[in-house]
Amino acid sequence: MFNLIHQDKNSKARLGKLVTAHGEIDTPCFIPVGTQGTVKTLSCQELEESGAQIMLSNAYHLFLRPGREVIKKAGGLHKFISWRKPILTDSGGYQIFSLALLRKVNDRGVEFQSHIDGLKHFLTPEDVIDIQKDFGSDIMMPLDECVHYPCAQDHAEIAMKRTIDWAKRSKTVISENRQLLFGIVQGATYEDLRKECAHQLTDMDFDGFAIGGVSVGEPKNLRYNIVNFVADLLPKDYPRYLMGVGLPQDIIEAVESGVDMFDCVVPTRYGRNGTAFTSEGKLTIRNSPYIEDFRPLDKGCSCYTCNNFTRAYLRHLFNSGEILGLRLVSLHNVHFYLELMHKIREAIRLDGFREFKKEFLRNYKLDNHRTLEPQNIRTTEH
Amino acid sequence: MFNLIHQDKNSKARLGKLVTAHGEIDTPCFIPVGTQGTVKTLSCQELEESGAQIMLSNAYHLFLRPGREVIKKAGGLHKFISWRKPILTDSGGYQIFSLALLRKVNDRGVEFQSHIDGLKHFLTPEDVIDIQKDFGSDIMMPLDECVHYPCAQDHAEIAMKRTIDWAKRSKTVISENRQLLFGIVQGATYEDLRKECAHQLTDMDFDGFAIGGVSVGEPKNLRYNIVNFVADLLPKDYPRYLMGVGLPQDIIEAVESGVDMFDCVVPTRYGRNGTAFTSEGKLTIRNSPYIEDFRPLDKGCSCYTCNNFTRAYLRHLFNSGEILGLRLVSLHNVHFYLELMHKIREAIRLDGFREFKKEFLRNYKLDNHRTLEPQNIRTTEH
C-alpha cells in the first residue's frame, strides 16, 4: 500500500508511493483542498492538468451540505464532483471543534449544531467512518479531538485519550472497498502525550499516520520541533501526513523531518487574495509596481496563467473585481505547490534534498515582518 | 470584407462571413461580452473551445481602467488579454450616457466624470477612435448618443443628428491596420428618424451598420418592429449588428429580420445568477427539484459542464457559494448561445430557418409571467 522508495542519504526526507483504489500518489505530496467538493475557483480538469494526484474534501462540510444521501445516490463523492483520482476526506473533527455551534462532547460522540442552519446533529466516531464509506473516500480520517494552543496538559491529555479511543472504534467499522484509514496523533505540544498517542496508534495497524493539532496558534519553532519529534516516533513503512500545513518553507522543513503528505488552503486562499507564490517569494498582484509589468507571475513557470497572462493583466483583473483573476492566481499557486513537491521528490531521489532546500530558500524571499500567516488552517476554509 | 453567402428562401435570414484582421466570423453570430477585457468568470481558452469567433470589449471601461497607455504598451488589447481572435470594441457611448457622472455634451464631444474615481475626462469622437486604434480592435464603434425609452421626438432627433455628425468625424480618423468601423443607427422608436439616420450613414461608406438604441426599456413588440424596420433600410452587402440584444427568442426574431450580429451580457449574467439556458427553456439551478437530479443541465449539450457535472452538483456549488458554480453555468450558457447560432446558420443554409424557429420555440418554454428581463443591456455590465 505504501512503498518507501528511497531515503535521502543526508536527511530524513523520504521518497515514496502510496497506492489507493483510485490511483497512485508520489510522495512527498501536496493535497489541494476542496472542502466543499471543489478546490475553490478551479475545475477538476485544471487540477488534473496541474499534476494533482489527490484532492482533499471534508466529511463534516459535505455531511451538512449537500448531505450524505445526495452523495450516496450520486454514486459516491468521486462521481458527484467528477474527480477520478484519489480523494482524502478529513473527518471534520477539527471543524466540529472549531466551527460548529453549541458543541457537547462525551465519550460516545459529539453533539453539535450545524454552522449553516443551526440544526442539531449527533455523530459517533463510527458514524463518521460510515459517512466516509458512503462517500467512497480513498483515504478516511477518524474523528479526533484537536485542541488549540495554548492548551493545559490535563485538557490536552483528555482530548488525546479520547482521540485514541475514537480511533480504536473507527477501526471496528470495516470497509470492503480498499479504503485506507489513517490514525491521527494528537497531544498538543507535550512530547510525552504525543509519544503515548503515537505508540498506541501504531499498535492498532492503521494504513498511515497523521500529525494533527499543529498550526493551531503555536510559535513556528515549537511546531517544527513537535513535527520532527512525532515523525521520529512513527513507523518507517507507513505514510506520514502533516495536516493543514502550510507555507512552502513549512513543507520543506517537515519533509526534512520525514513527513510525506501535506494539505493546506494557502495556495487557493492566497490566490483569491491576489497573492502569488513565486520562486522569489510572495508577490501581491494589486501593488502598483505591476501596472505595466508585462512579465508572467513567475519566470520559468509552465502553468496556464504564466504561459498566457502578464502581471499587468492579472492586476487589472483584481482591480476590476473580475473572477478570472481569482482563478488564474489560484491556478498558478496550486501549480507552484505541486511543482515544488515534484522538485522535492527529484532532489530526494538524487540524495540532494539539503542542497535543494538551501537553494530554494536562497531565492525565496521570506517576509521579515509578521504578515498575515494562516493559523488554524484546518478550520479557516469554511 | 463581408461575404453574403446565402439568403434563406422563406425569410429575410442571411448567412454570411465577415473577414477581419484576426480571423473570419460566420454570421449570424453571437459575440460574448468581455466588458473589462474578460468574459466574466471564463478564460480565453474556454471561450475559444466553446466556439467563439469574436469577443466584445468596451473602450470606455478599458480607457478608464487599466488605461489606454497600459494596453498600448502591452502591444494592444489582443496581447493584453491573450485573445488571438477578433475583438469588437463598443465605443462606450452608451456607458458615458448612462454610467458616467456629471456628463456635459456639446457638439465637440463629451465631458464626464469616471464612475470609478470621479476624475474628469473629455473625449471627442476622434479620441474614441484613436483609443480603439491603440487597442487594435478588429471592429471599432464610433461614439454615439443613445437615448432611453420613452424619449420625446425632438430630443431623439438631436441625439440622432449628433450621432451622425460624430460618425462622420470618426470616419476622418484613418486606420492603417485593417480595422473596421461600423456606423450606428439611432433615432429611438421614430421611423422617420431611423430612416434619416440609416440613409445618411449608408452614404458614408462604413464597413457595417449597427442598430443602436434598442432594448432600452421599450415594449418587446415595438423593439421587434424597429429592428425589422431598420434592417430593411440597410444595404444588403454589409453586416448588420443589433447591439445589446438579447434573449434567445429575441435573437431568433432579429435573425428573421435580416440581422447578422448580436452581443449580450445575458449568458454570463444569468450564469452567475444560477440560471441556465437549455433547449427546454431557462432552468434555475438553486431550486429544490434539482437536489437529487443527476442529469446534466441540458441533455444533448456537449459543453464541459454538461459532459462532467450534474444539476445536483451545480446546485450544491451555488448553495455553497462556490465560484466554480458561476463558472460552469456561465460556460454552459455561452456554449448554448454559440451553439444556437450554429444551428441558426445551418437552418439558413438549408432554407429552413422558419421551421427551425418554430421547432425551437415549441421546445423552449417562455416565461408567462414577467421576469427579470435585462433592459439596458449595453449598460448593465459595469
Interface residues (C-beta under 8 A of the other chain):
Chain A: Q36 G37 T38 K40 T41 L42 S43 C44 Q45 R65 P66 E69 V70 K73 A74 F80 I81 S82 I291 E292 F294 Y304 N308 F309 T310 A312 Y313 R315 H316 L317 N319 S320 E322 I323 L324 L326 R327 L328
Chain B: Q36 G37 T38 K40 T41 L42 S43 C44 Q45 R65 P66 E69 V70 K73 A74 F80 I81 S82 I291 E292 F294 Y304 N308 F309 T310 A312 Y313 R315 H316 L317 N319 S320 E322 I323 L324 L326 R327 L328
